[in-house]
């Protein structure tokens, strides 16, 4: 089986898991990037406040998303791009929580993709003082990127998985997970109230 997956990264408007304001997606086939896309998202009503803290981190302001589609309209595009791929994300609990929270906020059934956390993989692959995305990406040979730009972060995550697969002699993401001693999880829906998340 080839090393196929889609890397994903979200930025949020505030501490609500439902407040996705941008997404980056990177499709990998046989360990190589073959397609990538990113776009702004208008957060759902009630979760659309842009906190000064979050804006300072990712640089996205409220006026920039006013013309963007909302989560209800964008979810089909997101999973149309990812298809049935395993999703990979750095600190995947955050990004999967965004999908879960945003779906709950707009009353959509939550998709159930399989997903792998590149943070967990990095901890089993490299010896670093910190496993934050910039440092883990540097260890994988992916340097000098715009951290907290969703597409750039997704590219960095994709690079970590491809490099780690070589280190672990893995031919696909399932073998990588097994060899690294981490789990591939399945996203499960939450209740109706989105959780509060800690910004990375």
C-alpha positions in Angstrom: 0.0 0.0 0.0 1.3 3.5 -0.8 1.9 6.3 1.7 -1.3 8.2 1.0 -3.0 10.7 3.3 -4.3 14.3 3.6 -2.7 16.7 6.1 -5.1 19.3 7.6 -4.8 22.3 9.8 -7.3 24.8 11.2 -7.0 28.2 12.7 -9.8 29.4 15.0 -11.3 32.9 15.7 -11.4 32.3 19.4 -11.2 29.6 22.0 -14.4 27.8 20.8 -13.8 24.6 18.9 -16.6 25.7 16.5 -14.8 28.9 15.5 -12.8 27.7 12.5 -11.7 30.7 10.4 -9.3 29.0 8.0 -8.2 25.6 6.8 -5.3 24.2 4.9 -5.3 20.8 3.2 -2.4 19.0 1.6 -2.9 15.7 -0.4 -0.1 13.2 -0.4 0.3 10.3 -2.7 3.1 7.8 -2.3 4.8 10.2 0.1 4.7 13.1 -2.3 2.6 16.2 -2.2 0.3 16.2 -5.2 -2.3 18.9 -4.4 -2.9 21.5 -1.8 -5.6 24.1 -1.0 -6.5 26.5 1.7 -9.4 29.0 2.3 -11.0 31.2 4.8 -14.1 30.2 6.7 -16.8 32.3 8.2 -17.4 30.9 11.8 -20.9 30.0 12.8 -23.1 32.6 14.5 -22.4 32.7 18.2 -18.8 31.5 17.6 -17.7 34.3 15.2 -16.0 36.6 17.7 -12.4 37.2 16.8 -10.3 37.4 20.0 -7.3 39.7 20.0 -5.1 36.8 21.1 -6.0 34.5 18.2 -5.8 37.3 15.7 -2.3 38.2 17.0 -1.3 34.6 16.4 -2.6 33.9 12.9 -3.2 37.4 11.6 -6.8 36.8 10.4 -9.3 39.5 11.2 -13.1 39.4 11.3 -13.6 41.6 8.2 -11.5 39.1 6.1 -14.0 36.3 6.5 -17.1 38.2 5.9 -17.3 37.1 2.3 -16.3 33.5 3.0 -18.6 30.6 3.0 -19.7 29.1 6.4 -19.0 25.7 7.8 -22.3 24.3 6.5 -21.3 25.1 2.9 -17.6 24.3 3.2 -17.7 20.9 4.9 -18.5 19.1 1.6 -15.6 20.9 -0.1 -13.3 19.9 2.7 -14.1 16.2 2.6 -14.5 16.3 -1.2 -10.8 17.2 -1.2 -9.7 14.7 1.4 -11.9 11.9 0.2 -11.4 8.7 2.2 -7.9 9.5 3.2 -6.5 9.2 6.7 -6.3 12.8 8.0 -3.0 13.8 9.6 -2.6 16.8 11.9 -0.1 18.1 14.4 -1.9 17.9 17.8 -4.8 16.2 16.0 -7.1 16.5 19.0 -7.3 20.2 18.3 -8.1 19.9 14.6 -10.5 17.0 15.0 -12.1 19.0 17.8 -12.7 21.8 15.3 -14.5 19.5 12.9 -16.6 18.1 15.8 -17.4 21.4 17.3 -18.2 23.2 14.1 -20.5 20.4 13.0 -22.3 20.5 16.3 -22.7 24.3 16.1 -24.5 24.1 12.7 -26.4 20.9 13.3 -24.5 18.7 10.9 -23.7 15.0 11.4 -20.0 14.8 12.2 -18.0 12.8 9.6 -15.9 9.9 11.0 -12.6 10.0 9.2 -9.6 8.0 10.5 -6.8 10.3 11.7 -3.2 10.2 12.8 -1.4 12.8 15.0 1.9 13.9 13.7 2.8 15.3 17.1 2.6 11.8 18.6 4.6 10.4 15.6 7.3 13.1 16.0 7.7 12.1 19.7 8.4 8.6 18.6 10.7 9.6 15.8 12.9 12.5 16.9 14.7 13.5 20.1 13.8 17.2 20.5 13.6 19.7 23.4 10.1 20.5 22.1 7.8 18.8 19.6 5.9 22.0 18.5 5.3 22.0 14.8 8.2 24.3 13.8 10.7 22.2 15.6 9.3 18.9 14.5 9.1 20.1 10.9 12.7 21.3 11.1 13.7 17.8 12.2 11.9 16.5 9.1 13.8 18.9 6.8 10.9 21.3 6.3 12.2 24.7 7.3 11.3 28.4 7.2 7.5 28.3 6.9 4.8 30.7 8.0 3.7 29.0 11.3 -0.1 29.5 12.0 -0.8 29.9 8.3 -3.2 27.0 7.9 -1.8 25.8 4.6 1.8 26.2 5.6 1.1 24.3 8.8 -0.6 21.5 6.8 2.4 21.3 4.5 4.7 21.0 7.5 2.6 18.3 9.0 2.6 16.4 5.7 6.4 16.6 5.6 6.8 15.2 9.2 4.7 12.1 8.3 6.6 11.5 5.0 9.9 11.8 6.8 8.9 9.7 9.8 7.6 7.0 7.5 11.1 6.7 6.0 12.7 6.6 9.4 10.4 3.8 10.5 10.5 1.9 7.3 6.8 2.2 6.8 5.0 1.8 3.4 1.7 3.4 4.5 0.2 5.3 7.4 -1.1 2.2 9.1 2.4 0.7 9.1 3.9 4.0 10.3 1.4 4.0 13.2 2.2 0.4 14.1 6.0 0.9 13.8 6.0 4.1 15.8 3.7 2.7 18.5 0.9 5.3 18.0 -2.8 4.9 17.2 -4.9 5.8 14.2 -8.1 7.0 15.7 -11.6 7.6 14.3 -13.3 10.9 14.8 -16.5 10.5 16.9 -19.3 13.1 17.2 -19.6 15.1 20.4 -22.7 16.4 22.1 -24.5 19.6 21.0 -22.2 22.0 22.9 -18.8 22.6 21.3 -15.8 22.3 23.7 -13.4 25.0 24.6 -9.9 24.3 23.2 -6.5 25.5 24.1 -4.9 27.3 21.2 -1.6 25.7 20.0 
